[in-house]
Amino acid sequence: MSGVCRRGSGYTRLRLQVVEAGSRCPFLFEGHPLGSDGANPVLLLWFNESMLGKDIYLDKYRNELEDEARWLEYGAICKADSVETLLRRHGIQPHTLLELGSGTGAVIRECQRRGLAKEYIAVDASEDAIAWAKERSPGIKCLVADITEPELALFPRVDVIVLSHVLEHLENPGDFLARLVARMPFAWLIAEVPLEDLLAARMKNLIRDRTKNRAGHVQFFTGQSFLRLVTSAGLDVVDSLRYVQVFGKEMLESQIERMRLPLGKRVVMRMTQRHLPRLLTPLWSRFYHAHFAVLCRANRE
């Protein structure tokens, strides 16, 4: 679709012509099609310019809660694997595990199932996601709070903080991490992000705007840039791991149906999310896409 933007009061007014039948648009519609012939309807939309990063997830939880919860359940195994591996490597047996930005609680429930700690606390800004988590997470304390608020200081001390695929959604992840180090006493921190600034991804981004992504990512990392981020915030990296997530068939097909992709994009997604990562794992991890997790201690000297 094509469009002309007019700015005002924090919103952009878009006059868009839909050129692909059946395509989905991430904007919220107000009004109705204005085209008279019905073949190429013209739509007036209001796009909230402030809906970036974490705001997109708040909107997903509000409007697509069950689908999003199911998607997060699919990915929780690999993410909990990272947490468990980093803890086991260093003989860390935490009493309290706190997940910030827990969403519907998929990762922390998997950590609980594995017995990685004795007490579990999940925090997210979405009331919808936390309500979902409370219903399905006995034994986990679920709290609503915006983790990016400068005054956040919820706990006197925790053993392990988990940030699983949170930092890529924040406009100022370095400031957020620095506040954690300064205001929230903890023994260990595990953070995981996707690596989306690798060579092949940068080449692909020459012909697309990578900030316009359905996941709401506003930060794009390499392994080196992520390490620089965490160390600049006052964290000492003790260990790290890097892996390629290969989507299961059921997981992938459910997401394809949810996104309502046309045939060509379905083929591309099956190749790039399942077949090629499985066949070319070392090259895929180095040049295209991987997940990267670090185990850190706060440097408060």
BAMAR-635483 format. One record per atom (N, C-alpha, C): x, y negated, z. Coordinates in steps of 0.001 Angstrom, whole numbers, padded with zeros to 6 digits, always signed. Layout:
N
XYZ ...
% end
This chain:
301
+000837+001173+000000 +000000+000000+000000 +000876-001228+000000 +000328-002327-000479 +001062-003580-000519 +000342-004576+000349 +001032-005647+000756 +000363-006569+001657 +001033-007915+001733 +000269-008884+002205 +000769-010220+002474 +000513-010516+003934 +001528-010996+004657 +001412-011215+006098 +001254-012700+006396 +000374-012994+007342 +000231-014353+007858 +000311-014269+009370 +001222-015026+009960 +001517-014873+011378 +000756-015891+012215 +000461-015469+013454 -000182-016394+014379 -000610-015696+015641 -000330-016317+016793 -000793-015830+018099 -000343-014411+018404 +000850-014042+017955 +001373-012722+018269 +000835-011611+017398 +000007-011926+016430 -000548-010915+015542 -000211-011274+014099 -000190-010261+013245 +000006-010476+011827 -001255-010059+011094 -001774-010947+010260 -002964-010640+009474 -002501-010073+008144 -002919-008864+007829 -002449-008175+006643 -003585-007995+005658 -003343-008376+004413 -004300-008088+003347 -003683-006988+002509 -004191-005768+002677 -003533-004592+002133 -004409-003906+001098 -003771-003446+000052 -004478-002668-000947 -004023-001225-000856 -004947-000312-000590 -004627+001097-000444 -004415+001699-001815 -003245+002290-002028 -002940+002852-003338 -002806+004368-003293 -002841+004942-002106 -002730+006391-001996 -003940+006930-001252 -004793+007606-001954 -006010+008123-001340 -005656+009116-000249 -006358+008999+000865 -006149+009946+001952 -004975+009634+002839 -004243+008545+002574 -003089+008222+003408 -003553+007671+004738 -002711+007837+005752 -003024+007327+007081 -002203+006078+007341 -002781+005133+008017 -002099+003886+008336 -002033+003722+009845 -000897+003322+010390 -000781+003198+011847 -001450+001964+012407 -001989+001085+011569 -002601-000127+012061 -004045+000115+012479 -004546-000756+013334 -005935-000704+013746 -006764-001589+012831 -007865-001051+012383 -008699-001753+011422 -009757-002592+012132 -010010-003776+011594 -011147-004571+012003 -011877-004990+010740 -013198-004901+010750 -013947-005264+009568 -014185-004066+008681 -014238-004275+007361 -014597-003224+006437 -013953-003496+005093 -013931-002500+004179 -013357-002724+002858 -014063-003854+002139 -013235-004699+001473 -013788-005845+000773 -013849-005646-000735 -013231-004590-001231 -013238-004362-002666 -014643-004065-003164 -014968-004559-004339 -016325-004393-004849 -016497-003120-005656 -015403-002613-006262 -015564-001449-007120 -015318-000140-006388 -014741-000188-005172 -014519+001025-004393 -013304+001817-004818 -012708+001479-005958 -011566+002252-006441 -010289+001866-005711 -010076+000560-005506 -008896+000064-004805 -009343-000892-003714 -009880-000372-002618 -010424-001257-001586 -009347-002126-000972 -009721-003341-000675 -008830-004273+000005 -009266-004346+001455 -008326-004233+002376 -008636-004151+003796 -007983-005300+004548 -008691-005831+005522 -008099-006811+006436 -007782-006118+007745 -006563-006235+008205 -006131-005568+009429 -005449-006578+010341 -005471-006258+011614 -004682-007013+012585 -003666-006067+013178 -002402-006396+013012 -001309-005581+013544 -000678-006315+014718 -000676-005685+015857 -000089-006283+017051 +001423-006171+016967 +002097-007298+016790 +003552-007289+016611 +004287-006826+017859 +003640-006900+019011 +004316-006499+020251 +004262-004999+020468 +003517-004253+019632 +003405-002802+019841 +004658-002128+019303 +005657-002091+020124 +006927-001484+019784 +007283-000459+020845 +008153+000476+020486 +008715+001394+021455 +007682+002088+022315 +007762+001850+023610 +006907+002552+024556 +005432+002233+024349 +005105+001050+023789 +003706+000701+023569 +003024+001657+022606 +003781+002175+021649 +003202+003125+020698 +002765+004385+021430 +003564+004815+022416 +003174+006007+023172 +001963+005738+024051 +001875+004571+024619 +000677+004245+025386 -000563+004354+024505 -000434+003899+023271 -001557+003979+022344 -001851+005434+021954 -000794+006227+021759 -000999+007646+021442 -001721+008362+022571 -001298+008125+023802 -001936+008791+024932 -003392+008344+025077 -003658+007113+024692 -005023+006605+024802 -005932+007220+023740 -005381+007434+022547 -006226+007813+021418 -005996+009225+020883 -004854+009840+021206 -004542+011170+020668 -003986+012068+021771 -004572+012001+022957 -003959+012618+024128 -003759+014117+023963 -004777+014843+023548 -004655+016301+023454 -003626+016706+022406 -003661+016067+021239 -002691+016395+020190 -001272+016076+020643 -001100+014922+021282 +000238+014535+021715 +000746+015462+022817 -000141+015842+023737 +000252+016760+024809 +000684+018102+024245 -000039+018585+023241 +000321+019861+022619 +001678+019762+021939 +001924+018654+021250 +003208+018434+020575 +004356+018391+021582 +004152+017717+022699 +005199+017632+023710 +005464+018984+024366 +004438+019798+024504 +004627+021155+025035 +005534+021964+024118 +005344+021828+022822 +006188+022562+021869 +007662+022224+022063 +007952+020929+022240 +009350+020507+022330 +009970+020615+023706 +009167+020965+024713 +009669+020946+026094 +010697+022030+026373 +010619+023144+025673 +011553+024259+025948 +012992+023825+025714 +013256+023255+024535 +014630+022827+024223 +015115+021746+025173 +014229+020832+025520 +014632+019738+026405 +014927+020250+027815 +014116+021187+028291 +014403+021789+029599 +015672+022644+029539 +015946+023256+028396 +017201+023990+028218 +018400+023079+028479 +018336+021851+027959 +019432+020898+028165 +019624+020605+029644 +018518+020333+030324 +018602+020032+031758 +019193+021217+032509 +018669+022391+032238 +019151+023582+032958 +020618+023858+032669 +021003+023765+031412 +022397+024062+031045 +023369+023121+031752 +023076+021826+031740 +023979+020860+032360 +024036+021034+033877 +022908+021350+034485 +022926+021598+035934 +023702+022866+036275 +023444+023947+035538 +024090+025232+035836 +025603+025167+035621 +026028+024466+034595 +027466+024369+034319 +028244+023819+035511 +027608+022964+036282 +028306+022289+037378 +027790+022712+038743 +027035+023797+038760 +026572+024342+040030 +025675+023393+040807 +024937+022548+040102 +024086+021556+040765 +022729+022191+041070 +022340+022165+042326 +021058+022710+042754 +020283+021605+043476 +019582+020789+042734 +018950+019609+043334 +017761+019961+044220 +017592+019153+045244 +016364+019268+046036 +015224+018539+045331 +015511+017308+044853 +014481+016490+044208 +014891+016173+042784 +013974+016441+041837 +014178+016103+040436 +013087+015113+040044 +013508+013960+039561 +012604+012882+039164 +012708+012681+037660 +011580+012779+036960 +011573+012461+035532 +010892+011124+035317 +011621+010191+034716 +011091+008881+034358 +010691+008898+032887 +009496+008393+032605 +008968+008479+031246 +008539+009896+030930 +007819+010504+031856 +007495+011936+031765 +006365+012250+030803 +005619+011239+030367 +004485+011521+029501 +003485+012441+030173 +003068+013454+029450 +002085+014404+029979 +002705+015477+030862 +004010+015369+031133 +004649+016260+032098 +005168+017565+031532 +005291+017675+030215 +005681+018950+029611 +007077+019383+030048 +008033+018470+030047 +009413+018836+030377 +009554+019157+031862 +008986+018331+032717 +009162+018574+034154 +008414+019833+034588 +007294+020163+033938 +006618+021428+034259 +007476+022619+033884 +008190+022518+032755 +009077+023603+032355 +010260+023711+033310 +010769+022573+033778 +011830+022604+034795 +011322+023251+036081 +010107+022938+036464 +009509+023543+037650 +009345+025046+037474 +008885+025457+036308 +008690+026891+036042 +010003+027657+036194 +011120+027005+035846 +012428+027646+035942 +013038+027526+037335 +012400+026792+038221 +012914+026643+039572 +014182+025834+039668 +014298+024777+038866 +015532+024000+038841 +015689+023097+040054 +014619+022821+040791 +014681+021993+041995 +013631+022486+042983 +013551+021824+044112 +012544+022179+045118 +011358+021216+045091 +011628+019958+044786 +010562+018964+044695 +010660+018259+043349 +009492+017893+042812 +009439+017307+041473 +008548+016066+041499 +009023+015018+040821 +008261+013773+040723 +008260+013344+039256 +007077+013037+038725 +006931+012584+037341 +006357+011171+037340 +006967+010286+036552 +006532+008891+036496 +006361+008479+035034 +005223+007857+034742 +004997+007337+033396 +004077+006128+033489 +004169+005250+032483 +003340+004042+032473 +001912+004317+032042 +001676+005452+031409 +000351+005749+030876 -000537+006418+031917 -001633+005775+032268 -002588+006380+033187 -003203+007636+032572 -003401+007617+031253 -003989+008782+030580 -003055+009983+030656 -001757+009742+030385 -000796+010841+030416 -000633+011392+031830 -000586+010522+032828 -000412+010979+034205 -001657+011720+034685 -002830+011274+034280 -004051+011995+034643 -004027+013403+034063 -003577+013524+032820 -003429+014834+032174 -002436+015694+032957 -001296+015098+033315 -000261+015845+034027 -000743+016301+035404 -001455+015449+036115 -001939+015816+037448 -002833+017049+037406 -003675+017133+036389 -004598+018261+036283 -003881+019572+036016 -002690+019503+035435 -001996+020705+034963 -000676+020945+035674 -000365+020159+036687 +000968+020241+037298 +000892+020341+038815 +000338+021419+039345 +000336+021570+040806 +001772+021636+041331 +001999+020939+042424 +003343+020935+043000 +004232+019835+042474 +003743+019047+041504 +004508+017914+040979 +003790+016628+041377 +004519+015728+042000 +003957+014431+042355 +003958+013548+041118 +002788+013122+040662 +002653+012364+039417 +002243+010934+039734 +003025+009971+039257 +002808+008566+039593 +002744+007716+038333 +001887+006688+038368 +001801+005721+037275 +002668+004516+037624 +003635+004215+036756 +004472+003026+036945 +005197+002746+035638 +005388+001479+035347 +006164+001075+034178 +007633+001093+034572 +008355+002062+034043 +009749+002236+034462 +010646+001103+033992 +010172+000271+033059 +010993-000834+032565 +010828-002098+033393 +009916-002095+034367 +009751-003278+035207 +011021-003536+036020 +011521-004759+036012 +012771-005045+036737 +012709-004724+038230 +011516-004771+038823 +011406-004548+040258 +011206-003080+040624 +011247-002195+039634 +011015-000782+039923 +012072-000244+040891 +011636+000253+042009 +012510+000912+042988 +011604+001774+043852 +011242+002934+043338 +010180+003724+043941 +010657+004651+045048 +011921+005034+045010 +012345+006155+045833 +013616+005797+046603 +013698+006232+047859 +014917+005947+048628 +016135+006681+048064 +015955+007953+047644 +017057+008701+047040 +016510+009945+046371 +017051+010259+045199 +016729+011509+044518 +018042+012158+044092 +018000+013448+043900 +019211+014162+043496 +019481+014037+042003 +018434+014232+041183 +018605+014193+039729 +017496+013363+039108 +017877+012415+038260 +016930+011695+037407 +017048+012258+035998 +015912+012526+035376 +015872+013002+033991 +015218+011940+033124 +015901+011585+032045 +015364+010694+031011 +015417+011461+029693 +014332+012122+029363 +014320+012988+028189 +013587+012298+027046 +014357+011823+026075 +013806+011144+024896 +012958+009945+025314 +013581+009105+026127 +012968+007865+026606 +013716+006646+026086 +015037+006685+026137 +015836+005488+025864 +015682+004979+024436 +015400+005857+023494 +015231+005410+022098 +013958+004602+021890 +013080+004602+022898 +011826+003845+022811 +011918+002466+023465 +013032+002157+024118 +013142+000927+024895 +013884-000149+024116 +013383-001371+024224 +014040-002478+023519 +015400-002817+024140 +015545-002595+025449 +016804-002916+026144 +017240-001747+027025 +017656-000641+026425 +018003+000536+027236 +019213+000321+028127 +020157-000526+027710 +021322-000776+028542 +020954-001487+029832 +020088-002491+029727 +019637-003196+030928 +018865-002252+031844 +018044-001395+031252 +017269-000440+032040 +018187+000492+032822 +019196+001050+032163 +020121+001952+032847 +020903+001221+033935 +021330+000008+033641 +022085-000754+034641 +021238-001015+035889 +019933-001276+035689 +019058-001483+036851 +018897-000196+037656 +018820+000938+036968 +018743+002210+037689 +019968+002391+038583 +021141+002128+038027 +022385+002292+038789 +022400+001357+039992 +021914+000138+039787 +021992-000868+040848 +020918-000692+041917 +019726-000179+041528 +018585-000257+042433 +018061+001094+042925 +018416+002169+042274 +017829+003453+042641 +018936+004471+042955 +019169+004774+044198 +020227+005723+044537 +019911+007126+044052 +020862+007722+043360 +020704+009085+042856 +022079+009724+042769 +022089+011033+042784 +023362+011745+042669 +023750+011968+041209 +022771+012374+040395 +023034+012732+039001 +021943+012170+038099 +022317+011912+036861 +021348+011490+035851 +021592+012282+034582 +020522+012840+034024 +020592+013536+032738 +019739+012761+031744 +020349+012343+030660 +019631+011598+029621 +019843+012294+028276 +018760+012412+027532 +018835+013009+026197 +018158+012098+025189 +018777+011979+024014 +018224+011174+022922 +018404+011931+021606 +017622+011569+020590 +017913+012077+019253 +019029+011252+018621 +019859+011912+017833 +020897+011218+017066 +020343+010970+015672 +020007+009710+015399 +019332+009359+014152 +020099+008328+013337 +021374+008112+013695 +022188+007148+012953 +023400+007837+012340 +023219+009113+012000 +024296+009879+011382 +024376+009559+009887 +025414+010067+009211 +025730+009629+007847 +024572+009819+006879 +024019+011024+006812 +022938+011275+005862 +021705+010454+006191 +021433+010287+007482 +020285+009474+007886 +020487+008019+007501 +021725+007506+007632 +021982+006121+007230 +021796+005943+005731 +022193+006941+004955 +021992+006858+003504 +020506+006852+003167 +019739+007701+003844 +018299+007731+003603 +017664+006399+003978 +018199+005768+005008 +017612+004523+005475 +017915+003343+004564 +018763+003540+003560 +018980+002495+002568 +017725+002232+001750 +016843+003225+001655 +015639+003082+000839 +014365+003087+001686 +014503+002975+002999 +013329+002901+003866 +013664+002082+005097 +012630+001574+005746 +012800+000843+006989 +012629+001829+008136 +013727+002178+008784 +013667+003223+009806 +012910+002776+011056 +012722+001463+011225 +011982+001003+012397 +010493+001291+012272 +010025+001582+011065 +008607+001904+010863 +008444+003417+010938 +008518+003931+012146 +008413+005377+012340 +007311+005664+013333 +006635+006768+013126 +005480+007111+013936 +005855+007415+015386 +007108+007784+015610 +007543+008137+016963 +007767+006923+017854 +007817+005726+017278 +008047+004543+018089 +009487+004354+018515 +010439+004881+017748 +011851+004708+018089 +012314+003323+017657 +012989+002643+018554 +013547+001329+018237 +015060+001300+018443 +015628+002380+018965 +017075+002541+019087 +017483+003766+018286 +018642+003674+017610 +019104+004764+016745 +020575+005002+017048 +020879+006213+017495 +022185+006492+018078 +023009+007454+017243 +024319+007324+017373 +025271+008411+017142 +025708+008896+018519 +026443+010004+018561 +026955+010452+019845 +027826+009394+020498 +028677+008737+019685 +029606+007747+020224 +028864+006513+020734 +027871+006054+019979 +027156+004847+020409 +026344+005119+021672 +025837+006340+021812 +025088+006656+023032 +026025+006722+024239 +027201+007309+024054 +028171+007342+025157 +028578+005934+025562 +028761+005053+024592 +029095+003662+024926 +027970+003005+025732 +026732+003305+025358 +025596+002727+026072 +025601+003132+027544 +025729+004423+027813 +025610+004878+029199 +026819+004442+030024 +028001+004450+029457 +029180+004037+030236 +029161+002532+030506 +028653+001751+029557 +028587+000304+029773 +027586-000062+030864 +026645+000847+031169 +025652+000601+032210 +026146+001000+033596 +027382+001484+033686 +027929+001866+034990 +027771+003327+035316 +027690+004167+034295 +027569+005613+034487 +028825+006308+033984 +029292+007281+034743 +030411+008125+034316 +029861+009417+033725 +030214+009712+032479 +029733+010924+031820 +030598+012099+032254 +029963+013085+032858 +030652+014271+033359 +030635+015394+032322 +029562+015509+031579 +029418+016594+030614 +028393+016172+029563 +028396+016858+028429 +027425+016575+027376 +027186+017840+026574 +026084+017850+025860 +025818+018928+024909 +025030+018370+023736 +025197+019029+022622 +024588+018601+021360 +023969+019818+020699 +022752+019673+020208 +022096+020822+019589 +021126+020360+018513 +020787+021277+017646 +019789+021046+016607 +018525+021790+016984 +017436+021069+017025 +016152+021708+017297 +015562+022207+015985 +015300+023503+015930 +014663+024105+014758 +013198+024329+015102 +012321+023685+014383 +010904+023761+014692 +010371+025155+014398 +009596+025699+015318 +008871+026922+015058 +007778+026681+014028 +007357+027742+013372 +006364+027588+012313 +005065+027000+012841 +004569+027532+013955 +003302+027041+014509 +003423+025572+014913 +004532+025241+015554 +004766+023867+015985 +004776+022913+014794 +005483+023310+013741 +005628+022452+012572 +004313+022291+011831 +003606+023389+011634 +002356+023311+010880 +001305+022490+011614 +001305+022563+012937 +000340+021758+013687 +000625+020269+013519 +001913+019913+013482 +002268+018515+013305 +001962+018043+011895 +002195+018887+010909 +001877+018530+009525 +000381+018270+009373 -000429+019126+009973 -001877+018926+009896 -002290+017662+010638 -001662+017427+011756 -001994+016229+012535 -001682+014961+011756 -000590+014972+011010 -000175+013793+010253 -000902+013669+008911 -001587+014749+008500 -002345+014752+007243 -001478+014351+006048 -000342+015006+005941 +000606+014676+004894 +000157+015213+003539 +000461+014489+002469 +000231+015041+001130 +001179+016193+000857 +000909+016944-000197 +001636+018180-000472 +003145+017971-000553 +003591+016961-001275 +005030+016748-001435 +005734+016496-000123 +005121+015706+000738 +005731+015408+002034 +005675+016607+002965 +004669+017454+002777 +004626+018693+003565 +005830+019570+003239 +006146+019679+001963 +007295+020494+001545 +008586+019919+002119 +008742+018607+002015 +009942+017958+002545 +010060+018184+004053 +008967+018052+004774 +009021+018216+006222 +009364+019650+006597 +008815+020626+005870 +009157+022020+006167 +010639+022282+005921 +011182+021680+004873 +012604+021882+004572 +013498+021195+005602 +013179+019948+005955 +014083+019175+006813 +013906+019458+008299 +012749+020013+008689 +012509+020264+010103 +012643+021734+010483 +012703+022615+009490 +012782+024043+009830 +013852+024775+009042 +013726+024808+007721 +014582+025693+006931 +016032+025208+006859 +016253+023952+006468 +017629+023460+006348 +018350+023392+007695 +017729+022921+008770 +018443+022947+010067 +018849+024349+010489 +018029+025343+010165 +018353+026710+010549 +019495+027264+009708 +019539+026905+008418 +020558+027431+007525 +021881+026677+007632 +021807+025396+007951 +022997+024536+007898 +023253+023857+009241 +023113+024580+010323 +023127+023963+011655 +024358+023098+011921 +025588+023574+011704 +026746+022718+012018 +026769+021430+011195 +026487+021542+009896 +026475+020352+009047 +025310+019436+009397 +024180+020025+009698 +022997+019252+010050 +023250+018423+011308 +023869+019050+012294 +024167+018374+013553 +025156+017239+013362 +026084+017411+012471 +027121+016398+012291 +026671+015240+011412 +025875+015540+010374 +025605+014521+009363 +024156+014041+009304 +023200+014813+009818 +021802+014429+009582 +021020+014143+010862 +020900+015126+011753 +020070+014920+012948 +020423+015953+014003 +020454+015498+015253 +020696+016404+016373 +020143+015756+017627 +020103+016516+018707 +019771+015986+020024 +021047+015985+020857 +021174+014999+021723 +022406+014820+022487 +022034+014508+023932 +022544+015319+024849 +022232+015147+026267 +023517+014958+027049 +023457+014106+028087 +024637+013840+028911 +024271+014000+030388 +025215+014474+031151 +025128+014526+032610 +026033+013443+033162 +025477+012579+033997 +026225+011398+034473 +026148+011255+035988 +027157+010559+036505 +027140+010076+037889 +027264+008559+037858 +026654+007904+038826 +026763+006435+038888 +028148+006042+039380 +028731+005071+038687 +030017+004515+039105 +029715+003233+039876 +029659+003334+041204 +029277+002180+042031 +030474+001568+042747 +031665+001855+042245 +032864+001299+042891 +032996-000189+042576 
% end
